[in-house]
Amino acid sequence: MCGNKLEKRTDKNGKPYFVCDPCGIQLFVRRKQGIGLLEEVFRNIRRAAIPFRVHAKNLHEIRALIKEIGEVKTEINKIGFFFLSDEETRIRNALKTRLDNLLSQLDEMAEKERAKRGENVEEFRRRTSA
């Protein structure tokens, strides 16, 4: 009820039950069919957990790249365009190089994802440009 993760426990007869300490709720599974279905749910969750972790990791990496791209663009814009000193020009060029590298990394990640799905770049561009 409170949203906390339920703790799985086993009673003295080896039957599973769940407890939420903050709420004081206890959920009991007593029949053989219910215990079997519960075990099947846990097996399915464990099987799905690995692909989900991989997807979450990829999403985290993409978000980090996008955040850094935004930060680099902000820094480039802060420097401006006109009346730059030699030092500011070098900094701006270094930031542009970093931005190009970040965008290339993002492209590589997208290409790997398309390759996993068996989709080539031309197919992707045709599909997304319509």
N, CA, C and O atoms as a MOPAC input file, in Angstrom:
PM7 MOZYME 1SCF
protein

 N      0.82300 1    -1.19200 1     0.00000 1
 C      0.00000 1     0.00000 1     0.00000 1
 C      0.87000 1     1.26000 1     0.00000 1
 O      0.53000 1     2.25800 1    -0.63600 1
 N      2.00800 1     1.20200 1     0.72900 1
 C      2.86600 1     2.38000 1     0.83600 1
 C      3.83400 1     2.48900 1    -0.33700 1
 O      4.48800 1     3.51900 1    -0.49700 1
 N      3.93900 1     1.45000 1    -1.15600 1
 C      4.83800 1     1.47900 1    -2.30200 1
 C      6.19700 1     0.85500 1    -2.03600 1
 O      7.00200 1     0.72500 1    -2.95800 1
 N      6.47000 1     0.46600 1    -0.80500 1
 C      7.73800 1    -0.18900 1    -0.50500 1
 C      7.75600 1    -1.60400 1    -1.07700 1
 O      6.71100 1    -2.22000 1    -1.29200 1
 N      8.96300 1    -2.10200 1    -1.31800 1
 C      9.12200 1    -3.45500 1    -1.82000 1
 C      8.74100 1    -4.43500 1    -0.71000 1
 O      9.14900 1    -4.27900 1     0.44100 1
 N      7.95700 1    -5.44100 1    -1.07300 1
 C      7.56000 1    -6.44700 1    -0.09700 1
 C      8.69900 1    -7.43200 1     0.13600 1
 O      9.37700 1    -7.85300 1    -0.80100 1
 N      8.89300 1    -7.78600 1     1.38100 1
 C      9.92200 1    -8.75900 1     1.73500 1
 C      9.30400 1   -10.15300 1     1.70800 1
 O      8.27000 1   -10.39400 1     2.33100 1
 N      9.94500 1   -11.07000 1     0.97900 1
 C      9.44500 1   -12.43700 1     0.90100 1
 C     10.03300 1   -13.22800 1     2.06700 1
 O     11.24100 1   -13.20900 1     2.30100 1
 N      9.16700 1   -13.91700 1     2.78600 1
 C      9.59400 1   -14.76800 1     3.89800 1
 C      8.99600 1   -16.15500 1     3.71800 1
 O      8.11600 1   -16.36800 1     2.88500 1
 N      9.48600 1   -17.07600 1     4.50500 1
 C      8.97200 1   -18.44700 1     4.47300 1
 C      8.54500 1   -18.82400 1     5.88900 1
 O      9.29300 1   -18.61000 1     6.84300 1
 N      7.34200 1   -19.38500 1     6.02600 1
 C      6.87500 1   -19.76700 1     7.35300 1
 C      7.49800 1   -21.09300 1     7.78600 1
 O      8.27800 1   -21.68700 1     7.04100 1
 N      7.16100 1   -21.55100 1     8.97100 1
 C      7.78000 1   -22.76800 1     9.52300 1
 C      7.46800 1   -24.01600 1     8.69800 1
 O      8.16900 1   -25.02200 1     8.80900 1
 N      6.41200 1   -23.95700 1     7.86500 1
 C      6.05200 1   -25.09100 1     7.01100 1
 C      6.64100 1   -24.97100 1     5.60500 1
 O      6.36700 1   -25.80900 1     4.74600 1
 N      7.44100 1   -23.94600 1     5.36800 1
 C      8.07300 1   -23.76200 1     4.06600 1
 C      7.20300 1   -23.05000 1     3.04300 1
 O      7.52700 1   -23.04100 1     1.85500 1
 N      6.10800 1   -22.45700 1     3.48700 1
 C      5.21800 1   -21.76100 1     2.55800 1
 C      5.59300 1   -20.26700 1     2.51200 1
 O      5.94700 1   -19.67600 1     3.53200 1
 N      5.50800 1   -19.66900 1     1.31000 1
 C      5.91100 1   -18.26700 1     1.17800 1
 C      4.84600 1   -17.29800 1     1.69100 1
 O      3.64500 1   -17.55000 1     1.59800 1
 N      5.33400 1   -16.17900 1     2.23600 1
 C      4.45300 1   -15.05400 1     2.52400 1
 C      5.25700 1   -13.77000 1     2.41300 1
 O      6.48800 1   -13.79100 1     2.42400 1
 N      4.54600 1   -12.64600 1     2.30600 1
 C      5.18000 1   -11.35800 1     2.08800 1
 C      4.79000 1   -10.39000 1     3.18700 1
 O      3.67200 1   -10.42700 1     3.70100 1
 N      5.73600 1    -9.51600 1     3.54400 1
 C      5.51600 1    -8.57700 1     4.63600 1
 C      5.94200 1    -7.18100 1     4.20600 1
 O      6.96800 1    -6.99900 1     3.55000 1
 N      5.13100 1    -6.19700 1     4.59100 1
 C      5.50800 1    -4.79000 1     4.47000 1
 C      5.56300 1    -4.25800 1     5.89800 1
 O      4.52600 1    -4.00900 1     6.51200 1
 N      6.77600 1    -4.08500 1     6.42400 1
 C      6.91200 1    -3.63800 1     7.81000 1
 C      6.28300 1    -2.26700 1     8.07500 1
 O      5.58800 1    -2.11500 1     9.08000 1
 N      6.50300 1    -1.24700 1     7.20200 1
 C      5.91100 1     0.05500 1     7.50200 1
 C      4.37900 1     0.01600 1     7.59600 1
 O      3.78900 1     0.68700 1     8.44300 1
 N      3.73700 1    -0.77500 1     6.72100 1
 C      2.26900 1    -0.85300 1     6.71100 1
 C      1.73600 1    -1.91300 1     7.66600 1
 O      0.59200 1    -1.83400 1     8.11400 1
 N      2.56200 1    -2.89900 1     7.97600 1
 C      2.10200 1    -3.99800 1     8.80900 1
 C      1.27900 1    -5.02200 1     8.05100 1
 O      0.55600 1    -5.80800 1     8.66300 1
 N      1.37500 1    -5.02600 1     6.73900 1
 C      0.59700 1    -5.95500 1     5.91400 1
 C      1.36400 1    -7.26000 1     5.75500 1
 O      2.58200 1    -7.26600 1     5.57800 1
 N      0.62800 1    -8.36400 1     5.82100 1
 C      1.18500 1    -9.67600 1     5.53800 1
 C      0.30000 1   -10.32600 1     4.48300 1
 O     -0.92400 1   -10.35100 1     4.61500 1
 N      0.93600 1   -10.85900 1     3.42200 1
 C      0.20600 1   -11.54900 1     2.36000 1
 C      0.65300 1   -13.00200 1     2.34400 1
 O      1.84100 1   -13.29600 1     2.20700 1
 N     -0.30600 1   -13.90500 1     2.48700 1
 C      0.01600 1   -15.32300 1     2.58200 1
 C     -0.40800 1   -16.06400 1     1.31400 1
 O     -1.46400 1   -15.79200 1     0.74300 1
 N      0.43600 1   -17.00500 1     0.88500 1
 C      0.11500 1   -17.89500 1    -0.22600 1
 C      0.12500 1   -19.29700 1     0.36100 1
 O      1.17900 1   -19.80800 1     0.74000 1
 N     -1.04500 1   -19.91900 1     0.43600 1
 C     -1.15300 1   -21.16300 1     1.19900 1
 C     -1.40500 1   -22.41200 1     0.35700 1
 O     -0.99300 1   -23.50200 1     0.75500 1
 N     -2.05800 1   -22.29000 1    -0.77300 1
 C     -2.41000 1   -23.48400 1    -1.54300 1
 C     -1.31200 1   -23.83800 1    -2.52400 1
 O     -0.52700 1   -22.98900 1    -2.94400 1
 N     -1.27400 1   -25.13400 1    -2.88400 1
 C     -0.24000 1   -25.63500 1    -3.78600 1
 C     -0.26200 1   -24.91300 1    -5.13500 1
 O      0.79100 1   -24.54600 1    -5.65600 1
 N     -1.45700 1   -24.70800 1    -5.70500 1
 C     -1.57100 1   -24.03800 1    -6.99900 1
 C     -1.03200 1   -22.60400 1    -6.89800 1
 O     -0.30100 1   -22.16700 1    -7.78600 1
 N     -1.37200 1   -21.87900 1    -5.85600 1
 C     -0.89800 1   -20.50900 1    -5.66900 1
 C      0.61000 1   -20.44500 1    -5.52400 1
 O      1.25100 1   -19.55300 1    -6.07800 1
 N      1.18300 1   -21.38500 1    -4.78100 1
 C      2.64000 1   -21.44300 1    -4.60600 1
 C      3.31200 1   -21.73500 1    -5.94600 1
 O      4.33800 1   -21.14000 1    -6.27500 1
 N      2.72600 1   -22.65800 1    -6.71800 1
 C      3.27700 1   -22.97500 1    -8.04500 1
 C      3.22700 1   -21.78300 1    -8.99000 1
 O      4.19300 1   -21.50700 1    -9.70200 1
 N      2.09200 1   -21.07000 1    -8.99700 1
 C      1.96500 1   -19.88500 1    -9.84400 1
 C      2.94500 1   -18.78700 1    -9.41200 1
 O      3.51800 1   -18.09500 1   -10.25300 1
 N      3.12900 1   -18.63400 1    -8.11200 1
 C      4.06600 1   -17.64700 1    -7.59300 1
 C      5.49400 1   -17.97400 1    -8.03400 1
 O      6.24100 1   -17.08000 1    -8.43200 1
 N      5.87400 1   -19.24500 1    -7.96400 1
 C      7.20900 1   -19.65400 1    -8.41400 1
 C      7.39100 1   -19.39000 1    -9.91000 1
 O      8.46700 1   -18.98100 1   -10.34700 1
 N      6.32300 1   -19.62900 1   -10.70100 1
 C      6.39400 1   -19.36200 1   -12.13700 1
 C      6.57600 1   -17.86000 1   -12.39700 1
 O      7.35300 1   -17.47000 1   -13.26800 1
 N      5.87200 1   -17.03900 1   -11.65400 1
 C      6.02400 1   -15.58400 1   -11.80700 1
 C      7.46300 1   -15.18000 1   -11.51900 1
 O      8.04500 1   -14.39600 1   -12.27000 1
 N      8.04800 1   -15.70400 1   -10.43700 1
 C      9.43100 1   -15.36000 1   -10.09600 1
 C     10.40900 1   -15.83400 1   -11.17400 1
 O     11.37000 1   -15.12800 1   -11.47800 1
 N     10.18000 1   -17.01500 1   -11.75500 1
 C     11.03900 1   -17.48600 1   -12.84700 1
 C     10.96000 1   -16.54700 1   -14.04500 1
 O     11.98100 1   -16.20500 1   -14.64100 1
 N      9.74700 1   -16.13300 1   -14.39400 1
 C      9.56300 1   -15.22000 1   -15.52600 1
 C     10.20900 1   -13.85700 1   -15.25500 1
 O     10.79100 1   -13.25600 1   -16.15800 1
 N     10.11000 1   -13.38400 1   -14.04800 1
 C     10.72400 1   -12.10200 1   -13.68900 1
 C     12.23300 1   -12.20100 1   -13.80500 1
 O     12.87600 1   -11.29100 1   -14.32800 1
 N     12.80500 1   -13.29700 1   -13.32100 1
 C     14.26800 1   -13.46300 1   -13.40800 1
 C     14.73100 1   -13.51800 1   -14.86300 1
 O     15.77300 1   -12.95600 1   -15.20100 1
 N     13.96400 1   -14.18900 1   -15.72900 1
 C     14.32800 1   -14.26900 1   -17.14700 1
 C     14.25100 1   -12.90000 1   -17.81500 1
 O     15.08200 1   -12.57500 1   -18.66300 1
 N     13.27000 1   -12.10800 1   -17.44300 1
 C     13.08900 1   -10.78400 1   -18.05500 1
 C     14.04900 1    -9.75600 1   -17.47400 1
 O     14.28200 1    -8.71600 1   -18.09000 1
 N     14.60500 1   -10.02400 1   -16.31000 1
 C     15.44400 1    -9.03200 1   -15.62400 1
 C     16.72600 1    -8.72800 1   -16.39000 1
 O     17.14800 1    -7.57300 1   -16.43300 1
 N     17.35400 1    -9.73000 1   -16.99200 1
 C     18.61900 1    -9.51400 1   -17.70200 1
 C     18.41900 1    -8.60600 1   -18.91200 1
 O     19.14300 1    -7.61900 1   -19.03400 1
 N     17.47200 1    -8.88600 1   -19.81600 1
 C     17.27400 1    -7.95600 1   -20.94000 1
 C     16.87900 1    -6.55800 1   -20.46600 1
 O     17.28800 1    -5.56400 1   -21.06600 1
 N     16.09500 1    -6.47500 1   -19.40600 1
 C     15.68800 1    -5.16800 1   -18.89200 1
 C     16.89300 1    -4.39000 1   -18.38400 1
 O     16.99700 1    -3.18800 1   -18.62800 1
 N     17.81100 1    -5.06200 1   -17.67400 1
 C     19.01600 1    -4.38200 1   -17.17500 1
 C     19.86700 1    -3.86900 1   -18.32500 1
 O     20.41000 1    -2.76600 1   -18.25400 1
 N     19.98600 1    -4.66400 1   -19.38700 1
 C     20.76000 1    -4.24000 1   -20.55500 1
 C     20.10700 1    -3.01500 1   -21.19000 1
 O     20.79000 1    -2.05000 1   -21.53100 1
 N     18.79300 1    -3.05700 1   -21.34600 1
 C     18.06500 1    -1.93000 1   -21.92900 1
 C     18.22700 1    -0.68100 1   -21.05500 1
 O     18.46400 1     0.41000 1   -21.57500 1
 N     18.10200 1    -0.83300 1   -19.75000 1
 C     18.24700 1     0.30200 1   -18.84000 1
 C     19.65500 1     0.89300 1   -18.92100 1
 O     19.82200 1     2.11200 1   -18.87900 1
 N     20.65800 1     0.03700 1   -19.03500 1
 C     22.04300 1     0.51100 1   -19.15100 1
 C     22.22600 1     1.31000 1   -20.43200 1
 O     22.83400 1     2.38000 1   -20.41800 1
 N     21.69600 1     0.78800 1   -21.55300 1
 C     21.78700 1     1.50000 1   -22.83400 1
 C     21.07900 1     2.84600 1   -22.75800 1
 O     21.59400 1     3.85000 1   -23.25100 1
 N     19.91200 1     2.86900 1   -22.15000 1
 C     19.16000 1     4.10900 1   -22.02800 1
 C     19.93100 1     5.11900 1   -21.17500 1
 O     19.96700 1     6.30900 1   -21.49000 1
 N     20.53800 1     4.64300 1   -20.11100 1
 C     21.33700 1     5.51700 1   -19.25100 1
 C     22.51200 1     6.11200 1   -20.02600 1
 O     22.80400 1     7.30100 1   -19.89400 1
 N     23.17800 1     5.29800 1   -20.82600 1
 C     24.30900 1     5.78700 1   -21.63100 1
 C     23.85100 1     6.82100 1   -22.65300 1
 O     24.53400 1     7.82200 1   -22.87100 1
 N     22.71100 1     6.59100 1   -23.27500 1
 C     22.18200 1     7.53900 1   -24.25500 1
 C     21.84000 1     8.86000 1   -23.57000 1
 O     22.17000 1     9.93200 1   -24.07700 1
 N     21.18000 1     8.77900 1   -22.42500 1
 C     20.83800 1    10.00500 1   -21.68600 1
 C     22.07900 1    10.78300 1   -21.28000 1
 O     22.09700 1    12.01100 1   -21.35400 1
 N     23.11300 1    10.07500 1   -20.85300 1
 C     24.36300 1    10.73900 1   -20.46300 1
 C     24.98600 1    11.45600 1   -21.66200 1
 O     25.46000 1    12.58500 1   -21.53700 1
 N     24.98200 1    10.80000 1   -22.81900 1
 C     25.51700 1    11.43000 1   -24.03000 1
 C     24.71200 1    12.67500 1   -24.40800 1
 O     25.28500 1    13.71800 1   -24.72400 1
 N     23.40300 1    12.56200 1   -24.37500 1
 C     22.55100 1    13.69400 1   -24.73700 1
 C     22.76900 1    14.85900 1   -23.77500 1
 O     22.81500 1    16.01700 1   -24.19000 1
 N     22.90000 1    14.54700 1   -22.50400 1
 C     23.15200 1    15.59600 1   -21.50900 1
 C     24.48700 1    16.28700 1   -21.78700 1
 O     24.57600 1    17.51500 1   -21.75900 1
 N     25.51300 1    15.49800 1   -22.05200 1
 C     26.82000 1    16.08500 1   -22.32400 1
 C     26.80300 1    16.89400 1   -23.61900 1
 O     27.44200 1    17.94400 1   -23.69100 1
 N     26.09200 1    16.43200 1   -24.63200 1
 C     25.96200 1    17.18900 1   -25.88000 1
 C     25.34700 1    18.56000 1   -25.59200 1
 O     25.82700 1    19.57700 1   -26.09200 1
 N     24.29400 1    18.58200 1   -24.79300 1
 C     23.65500 1    19.85000 1   -24.43300 1
 C     24.59300 1    20.77800 1   -23.68500 1
 O     24.60700 1    21.98500 1   -23.92500 1
 N     25.38900 1    20.20400 1   -22.76400 1
 C     26.32400 1    21.01400 1   -21.99000 1
 C     27.42600 1    21.60000 1   -22.87500 1
 O     27.81200 1    22.75700 1   -22.70800 1
 N     27.92700 1    20.80300 1   -23.81200 1
 C     28.97200 1    21.28500 1   -24.72100 1
 C     28.41200 1    22.40000 1   -25.60700 1
 O     29.07900 1    23.41100 1   -25.82400 1
 N     27.19000 1    22.22000 1   -26.11800 1
 C     26.56800 1    23.26000 1   -26.93800 1
 C     26.40600 1    24.55800 1   -26.14600 1
 O     26.63900 1    25.64600 1   -26.67300 1
 N     26.01000 1    24.44100 1   -24.89600 1
 C     25.86700 1    25.62600 1   -24.03600 1
 C     27.19400 1    26.35200 1   -23.88500 1
 O     27.25100 1    27.58000 1   -23.96200 1
 N     28.25900 1    25.59300 1   -23.66900 1
 C     29.58900 1    26.20200 1   -23.52600 1
 C     30.02800 1    26.88200 1   -24.82200 1
 O     30.60900 1    27.96700 1   -24.78800 1
 N     29.75600 1    26.25400 1   -25.95200 1
 C     30.10100 1    26.86500 1   -27.24200 1
 C     29.35800 1    28.19300 1   -27.40100 1
 O     29.93700 1    29.19000 1   -27.83200 1
 N     28.08000 1    28.19500 1   -27.05100 1
 C     27.27800 1    29.42000 1   -27.18700 1
 C     27.72700 1    30.51500 1   -26.22400 1
 O     27.62200 1    31.69900 1   -26.54400 1
 N     28.22100 1    30.13800 1   -25.05900 1
 C     28.70800 1    31.12800 1   -24.08800 1
 C     29.92000 1    31.88800 1   -24.62600 1
 O     30.08900 1    33.07900 1   -24.36600 1
 N     30.75000 1    31.18300 1   -25.37000 1
 C     31.96700 1    31.81000 1   -25.89400 1
 C     31.61200 1    32.85600 1   -26.94600 1
 O     32.27900 1    33.88600 1   -27.04200 1
 N     30.57800 1    32.60500 1   -27.72700 1
 C     30.17800 1    33.56200 1   -28.75000 1
 C     30.90900 1    33.34000 1   -30.05600 1
 O     31.62800 1    32.35600 1   -30.22800 1
 N     30.70700 1    34.29200 1   -30.99100 1
 C     31.27700 1    34.15600 1   -32.32700 1
 C     32.24500 1    35.27900 1   -32.68800 1
 O     33.20200 1    35.06800 1   -33.43200 1
 N     31.99700 1    36.43100 1   -32.17500 1
 C     32.72500 1    37.61300 1   -32.62400 1
 C     33.82200 1    38.01000 1   -31.65400 1
 O     33.69900 1    37.81800 1   -30.44400 1
 N     34.88300 1    38.55900 1   -32.19000 1
 C     35.98100 1    39.13300 1   -31.41400 1
 C     36.58600 1    38.14300 1   -30.43200 1
 O     36.78000 1    38.45700 1   -29.25700 1
 N     36.88000 1    36.94900 1   -30.92100 1
 C     37.46000 1    35.91300 1   -30.07500 1
 C     38.97700 1    36.08500 1   -30.00300 1
 O     39.63200 1    36.40900 1   -30.99300 1
 N     39.51100 1    35.86000 1   -28.81100 1
 C     40.96100 1    35.82600 1   -28.67000 1
 C     41.45800 1    34.48300 1   -29.20600 1
 O     40.66300 1    33.58500 1   -29.48300 1
 N     42.75200 1    34.35700 1   -29.34600 1
 C     43.33100 1    33.08700 1   -29.81100 1
 C     42.95800 1    31.95200 1   -28.85500 1
 O     42.64900 1    30.84100 1   -29.28600 1
 N     42.99000 1    32.24200 1   -27.57400 1
 C     42.65900 1    31.23200 1   -26.57000 1
 C     41.19600 1    30.81400 1   -26.67800 1
 O     40.88400 1    29.62600 1   -26.60300 1
 N     40.30400 1    31.77400 1   -26.85100 1
 C     38.88000 1    31.45000 1   -26.98700 1
 C     38.60900 1    30.66700 1   -28.26700 1
 O     37.75500 1    29.78000 1   -28.28400 1
 N     39.32100 1    30.98400 1   -29.32100 1
 C     39.17300 1    30.25000 1   -30.57500 1
 C     39.60300 1    28.80000 1   -30.39500 1
 O     38.94100 1    27.88500 1   -30.88600 1
 N     40.71800 1    28.59000 1   -29.68600 1
 C     41.18800 1    27.21700 1   -29.43200 1
 C     40.18800 1    26.45400 1   -28.57100 1
 O     39.91400 1    25.28100 1   -28.82100 1
 N     39.64300 1    27.12500 1   -27.55300 1
 C     38.64600 1    26.47500 1   -26.67900 1
 C     37.40900 1    26.11200 1   -27.48400 1
 O     36.89000 1    25.00200 1   -27.36900 1
 N     36.94000 1    27.04700 1   -28.29700 1
 C     35.75100 1    26.80600 1   -29.12200 1
 C     35.98200 1    25.63900 1   -30.07600 1
 O     35.10500 1    24.79000 1   -30.23900 1
 N     37.15000 1    25.58900 1   -30.70600 1
 C     37.46400 1    24.48300 1   -31.61700 1
 C     37.51900 1    23.14600 1   -30.87800 1
 O     37.04600 1    22.12900 1   -31.38400 1
 N     38.10100 1    23.15700 1   -29.67900 1
 C     38.15600 1    21.92500 1   -28.87700 1
 C     36.74900 1    21.47200 1   -28.50100 1
 O     36.45700 1    20.27700 1   -28.53400 1
 N     35.87700 1    22.41100 1   -28.14400 1
 C     34.49600 1    22.05800 1   -27.80400 1
 C     33.74900 1    21.51400 1   -29.01900 1
 O     32.97100 1    20.56900 1   -28.89600 1
 N     33.98000 1    22.10400 1   -30.18900 1
 C     33.33900 1    21.60000 1   -31.40700 1
 C     33.81200 1    20.17700 1   -31.72200 1
 O     33.02200 1    19.33200 1   -32.14400 1
 N     35.10000 1    19.92400 1   -31.51300 1
 C     35.62900 1    18.57300 1   -31.72600 1
 C     34.97600 1    17.59700 1   -30.75800 1
 O     34.59800 1    16.49100 1   -31.14500 1
 N     34.84200 1    18.00700 1   -29.49600 1
 C     34.19200 1    17.14700 1   -28.50000 1
 C     32.74400 1    16.88200 1   -28.89700 1
 O     32.26100 1    15.75700 1   -28.77300 1
 N     32.05600 1    17.90600 1   -29.37100 1
 C     30.66900 1    17.74800 1   -29.80100 1
 C     30.57600 1    16.75100 1   -30.95700 1
 O     29.69800 1    15.88800 1   -30.96500 1
 N     31.46700 1    16.86800 1   -31.91900 1
 C     31.48600 1    15.91000 1   -33.03700 1
 C     31.71300 1    14.48500 1   -32.54600 1
 O     31.07000 1    13.54900 1   -33.02200 1
 N     32.62800 1    14.32300 1   -31.59100 1
 C     32.89900 1    12.99000 1   -31.03400 1
 C     31.67900 1    12.42500 1   -30.31500 1
 O     31.36800 1    11.24200 1   -30.45500 1
 N     30.98900 1    13.26200 1   -29.55000 1
 C     29.78900 1    12.80500 1   -28.83700 1
 C     28.69700 1    12.39600 1   -29.82000 1
 O     28.04300 1    11.37000 1   -29.63500 1
 N     28.50400 1    13.19000 1   -30.85400 1
 C     27.49300 1    12.84600 1   -31.85300 1
 C     27.85300 1    11.54900 1   -32.58300 1
 O     26.97300 1    10.75600 1   -32.91900 1
 N     29.14700 1    11.33800 1   -32.82500 1
 C     29.58600 1    10.08200 1   -33.44800 1
 C     29.30900 1     8.89100 1   -32.53800 1
 O     28.88600 1     7.83300 1   -33.00400 1
 N     29.54600 1     9.06300 1   -31.24200 1
 C     29.24900 1     7.99000 1   -30.28800 1
 C     27.76400 1     7.66000 1   -30.29600 1
 O     27.38000 1     6.49100 1   -30.26400 1
 N     26.92900 1     8.69500 1   -30.33900 1
 C     25.48200 1     8.48300 1   -30.38200 1
 C     25.08900 1     7.74600 1   -31.66600 1
 O     24.25500 1     6.84100 1   -31.63500 1
 N     25.68600 1     8.13400 1   -32.78600 1
 C     25.43000 1     7.43400 1   -34.05800 1
 C     25.84300 1     5.96900 1   -33.97700 1
 O     25.12000 1     5.09500 1   -34.45600 1
 N     27.00100 1     5.69400 1   -33.37500 1
 C     27.47300 1     4.30900 1   -33.23900 1
 C     26.52000 1     3.48300 1   -32.39400 1
 O     26.23700 1     2.33000 1   -32.71900 1
 N     26.02300 1     4.06900 1   -31.30900 1
 C     25.06900 1     3.34600 1   -30.46100 1
 C     23.79800 1     3.02900 1   -31.24200 1
 O     23.26400 1     1.92400 1   -31.14500 1
 N     23.32300 1     3.98900 1   -32.00800 1
 C     22.11300 1     3.76800 1   -32.81600 1
 C     22.35800 1     2.69900 1   -33.87000 1
 O     21.49200 1     1.86200 1   -34.12400 1
 N     23.53800 1     2.72500 1   -34.48500 1
 C     23.87300 1     1.73000 1   -35.51300 1
 C     23.91100 1     0.32100 1   -34.91600 1
 O     23.41900 1    -0.62700 1   -35.52700 1
 N     24.49000 1     0.18700 1   -33.73000 1
 C     24.52900 1    -1.12500 1   -33.06500 1
 C     23.12200 1    -1.61600 1   -32.77400 1
 O     22.82400 1    -2.79800 1   -32.94200 1
 N     22.26300 1    -0.71400 1   -32.34000 1
 C     20.88500 1    -1.09500 1   -32.02600 1
 C     20.14400 1    -1.52500 1   -33.28900 1
 O     19.39700 1    -2.50300 1   -33.27700 1
 N     20.35500 1    -0.78600 1   -34.37600 1
 C     19.71200 1    -1.17300 1   -35.64400 1
 C     20.25000 1    -2.52100 1   -36.12400 1
 O     19.49400 1    -3.33900 1   -36.64700 1
 N     21.54800 1    -2.75500 1   -35.95000 1
 C     22.14700 1    -4.02700 1   -36.37200 1
 C     21.55000 1    -5.18700 1   -35.58200 1
 O     21.33300 1    -6.26500 1   -36.13600 1
 N     21.28500 1    -4.98000 1   -34.30800 1
 C     20.66300 1    -6.03300 1   -33.48600 1
 C     19.29700 1    -6.40900 1   -34.04200 1
 O     18.89300 1    -7.57100 1   -33.99600 1
 N     18.59400 1    -5.41800 1   -34.56600 1
 C     17.26300 1    -5.65700 1   -35.11800 1
 C     17.31000 1    -6.07200 1   -36.57800 1
 O     16.27300 1    -6.34500 1   -37.18300 1
 N     18.52800 1    -6.12100 1   -37.15600 1
 C     18.67600 1    -6.51900 1   -38.54800 1
 C     18.23500 1    -5.45700 1   -39.53500 1
 O     17.83500 1    -5.76300 1   -40.65900 1
 N     18.31000 1    -4.22400 1   -39.11100 1
 C     17.87700 1    -3.11100 1   -39.95800 1
 C     19.09900 1    -2.32100 1   -40.40400 1
 O     19.92800 1    -1.96100 1   -39.56800 1
 N     19.23300 1    -2.04400 1   -41.68200 1
 C     20.38000 1    -1.26500 1   -42.12900 1
 C     20.03600 1     0.22500 1   -42.15900 1
 O     18.87400 1     0.60700 1   -42.02400 1
 N     21.04600 1     1.04700 1   -42.33500 1
 C     20.88900 1     2.50000 1   -42.27600 1
 C     19.90800 1     3.00400 1   -43.31700 1
 O     19.07600 1     3.86100 1   -43.01700 1
 N     19.99300 1     2.48200 1   -44.55300 1
 C     19.11100 1     2.94000 1   -45.62000 1
 C     17.65300 1     2.63600 1   -45.28500 1
 O     16.78000 1     3.47900 1   -45.49100 1
 N     17.38700 1     1.43400 1   -44.76800 1
 C     16.02400 1     1.08100 1   -44.38500 1
 C     15.51500 1     2.02300 1   -43.30500 1
 O     14.37600 1     2.48800 1   -43.35900 1
 N     16.37000 1     2.30100 1   -42.32200 1
 C     15.99600 1     3.18400 1   -41.22000 1
 C     15.66400 1     4.58000 1   -41.74200 1
 O     14.65000 1     5.16300 1   -41.35900 1
 N     16.51800 1     5.11400 1   -42.61600 1
 C     16.29000 1     6.46100 1   -43.15500 1
 C     15.00500 1     6.51700 1   -43.97600 1
 O     14.25200 1     7.48700 1   -43.89000 1
 N     14.75300 1     5.47500 1   -44.77200 1
 C     13.51500 1     5.43300 1   -45.55300 1
 C     12.30100 1     5.41200 1   -44.63100 1
 O     11.31400 1     6.10900 1   -44.86500 1
 N     12.39000 1     4.61000 1   -43.59100 1
 C     11.27000 1     4.45800 1   -42.66400 1
 C     11.01300 1     5.74000 1   -41.88600 1
 O      9.85800 1     6.09700 1   -41.65400 1
 N     12.06600 1     6.43600 1   -41.47900 1
 C     11.89200 1     7.61400 1   -40.62500 1
 C     11.70200 1     8.90100 1   -41.40600 1
 O     11.25200 1     9.89300 1   -40.83300 1
 N     12.02500 1     8.92400 1   -42.68700 1
 C     11.88100 1    10.15800 1   -43.45900 1
 C     10.47700 1    10.32900 1   -44.02800 1
 O     10.12100 1    11.42000 1   -44.47600 1
 N      9.69700 1     9.29300 1   -44.01700 1
 C      8.34600 1     9.35400 1   -44.59400 1
 C      7.38700 1    10.14300 1   -43.73100 1
 O      6.21500 1    10.28500 1   -44.08100 1

